Amino acid sequence: MGTAFEGKVALVTGAAQGIGEAIVHALCGQGAIVAAVDRQREPLMRLSAALAGQGSPARAYPLDLKDDEAILQTVARIEEELGAIDILVHAAGVLRTGSLSTYADEDWEELFAVNVGAVFRLTRAVSERMIPRRRGAIVTVSSNAAAVPRMGMGAYATTKAAATMLTKCFALELAAYGIRCNIVSPGSTDTPMLRGMWQDERGAQETLDGSLPAYRTGIPLRKLATPADIAEGVLYLASERAGHLTMHDLRIDGGATLGV
């Protein structure tokens, strides 16, 4: 157990599984008071119960990030119950693959609502409270797909590029108030989302190898990221060690995008 975030209140979305869950555990391990947010109520409550059993003050807040009024109410409730929000981490995200020429309107709208709209609405709600306090750290979990075109992932890549630029623009506007906004861009990470894209047991190896027909490089480090790898990057950017970093995009992809 560490104390780097002792007493700090952190709001983490997408907390019920994958990268978001790893971020919650990492923050709690460093003394943070975590508001764990996700629309998946049951796994969220199991996470909260497990953390409570370990003596963590983390609390679960089920929330549909597409509901603007619910966002405002939840942010107000978190501040009332846990204290002023010091850290906001956007880890929620959805992925639906498919060719852009046949992509369904409802899938397009869902991806933008969660991957971009929720980042906007929640950052707006939290930063409004951070501004008078003149402090705060916001980290958006984007993707290395935001930097490189991807076959079959055009909608996802587009939303992640939008979320990245949105976060940088918030960073520029909020800098005068001492609020830092940064991005972590993971590559292929061993999560349910990635495994859901695999066709069979060869999925992991194919991810490492890449695909010339799909114009996709493999991973030079020859391994998948773990959710904990991504969580470490988030904690760094949220910490005082990154006190002079804002608008930064930290790429954690084992070299998959070749530094682009």
N, C-alpha and C positions, 0 to 999 in steps of 0.2 A: 504493500500500500504506500502511495506517495501523498504529497500534500500540495502539489503545484496548483491545484484548483480549490484548495480548502475554502469552504464557505461560498464559493461561486455558484450562482444559479445558471444552469444550462438547459436550453430547450432543444431537443433533438427530434426531428421528424424521421419517419421511416424506421422507428425504433424497434419494431417487433421482430425483425429478422435481418440477416445479412450484415451489410456494412453498418447500417444504423444501429443494430443491436451491439456490434463490436464497439462502436463509438460510445454508446451508453455505458458499457462495462468499463471501458478505458477511462472515461471521465469519473465514474464512481470510484474507480481505483485510485484516482488522484484527488479525492476529497470533494468532488463537485456534488451539488444537490441537483439531480437531473429530473426534468420534466420530460418523460418519455411519451412521444406523440405518434399515433398510428391509427389508421382506420380499421385495422384488424384487431378487434377487441380482445378475443380469447388469447392469442399469443402475447399480446401486450400485457394482459393481466397476469399471465404466467411469468413473464419477465419481471414484472413489478414484485410479485410474490417471492421469486427467487432472490432478488436483490434485497428485499426486506429481511429475508432469512439470513443474509450475510451482514445485516446491520446497516445497509445503505438507506439513506433518506430519499431515494428515488421514488417518484410517483408516476402513475399511469394516467394519461389524458387521451382517451379515444377521441378522434377528430377526423372528419372528412375535410381534407384540405381544399376541396372545391367549394366549400361553403364559407363565404366571406363573413357572414354574421357569426357563425360558429367560431371562426378564427379569432375575431375580436373578443368574443366572450371567453374563449379558452385562454388567451393571453392575459386578460384581466384576472381570471381565476388563478392562473399560475402565479402572477405577481402578488395577489392577495394571500395565497396559501404558502408560497415558498419564498417570496421576496423578489426584488428587482432582478430582471433577467440580464445577466452579464454576457452570456454566450448564446448565440443562435446557430444551430447546425442544420442545414437542409440536406437530409440524406434520403428523403422519400423520392421515389421515381418509379415510372412504369416503362416497360419495353414491349412493343408489339412489332414484329418484323413483317416485311412484305415489300414488294415492288411499289415504287411511288406511282407508277402508271395505273395500278389497280387498287391502291390503298383506300380503305373505307373511310368515309367522312367521320364516322363515330370514333374510329381509332385515332385519327389525326387530332380530333378535338379533345379526346381523353388525354393524349400525351401532352398536348399544350397546356391543358388545364392543370395537370399535376406537375409536370417537369418545369414549366415556366410560370404559369399563373399562380401557383401556390408559393413559389419563391418570391414573386412580386407582392402578393397579398400579405404573407407572413412577415417579410422583411419590412414592409410599410408599417404594419401594426406594431412590430417590436421596436423598430428604429424611432418611431414617434415617441416612445417612452425612453429610449436611450439618449435622445438628443438633449433633453434638459439635464441629464446626469453627466453628459459629456464623456461618456466611456462606453465601451462595448466591442465585442468581436463577433463577426458573422462569417461563417464558412459554408460555402455551397459545394456539395459533392456533385461535380459535373461528370465528364467522361473524356477520354482521349479521342472518342468519336467526334467530339466537337471540332477537332482540328483536321481530321482526314475524312474525305468522303468514303462512305461504306455502302456496298451493294446489299440490298435487302434491309438496311437499317437507316434509310434516308430520313424518315420522320423522326426517329430517335436522335440521330446526329444533329438534325436541325434544331430540335428542342434544347439539346445540351449546349449547342453553340449560342442559342438565345439566352439560356440561363447564365452562361459564362459572361457574356457581354452585359447582361442585366446586372450581375453582381459587381462588375467593374464600374458601371455607371453609378450604382448605389455608393460604391467606395469613393468615387470622386465627389459626390454630393455630400457625403457624411464625414469626409476627412476633417473638415473644419471643426467638427464636434468631438474629435478624438476617437471616432468609431472606425475600426478597420474591417474591411470586407475582402476576403480572399477565396480562392477556389482550389479544391483538390480534384484532379482529373485522373481517376483510375483507368487502367486498362482491364484486361480480362482478370476477373477476381472470382475466386471459388465461392460462389453464392448460389442460392436457388434460381436467381434470374439467369445466370450464365448456364447452369446445368439444364435449365429448361430449353435452351437453344440447341443442345446436343441431340443428335439423332440416335446415337448408340454409345457403346463403351469406348469408342475411338475418339469421342468428342474432345477429351482433354489433350490427347496427342495432336489432333488436327489443329487445335487452337495454338499449341506451341509451334507447330510447323508452319502455319499460315497456308494461304492458298493463292497460287499465281493466277488461276482463272478468275478468282474473286478480287484480285488486286489487293490482297491483304497480306501484309508481312506477318511473320511469326513473332515470337518473343525471344530476343537475343539472350536473355538470362535463363531461358529454358525452364521456366517455372511460372505457375500462376501466382498472382498475388493472393494473399489471405485477407479477410476482412480486417484483421488486426494490423496488417501493413498499412491499410488506408486510414484506419483509426489513428495510427501514430502520426501520420501527416496532418490530420485534422487537429489533433491535440497540439502539435507544434504551432500551427497557424493561429490557434485560439489562445496560445499562451503568451506570456510576457517576453519569452525568448524571441518571438516574432514581432516585437513591439514597434519596429520600424518598417514592417511589411504591410502594404495594402495594395489591392488590385493585382496581387500575385496569383499565378496559376501554377500550382505544383503538380507536375505530371508524375504519376506513380504507375508505370506500365511495363517495367522491365526492359525498356528500350523499344517497345513495339512500334512506336511512331517515329523512331529514329531521330528524336530530338526536334521534330517539326513544331 
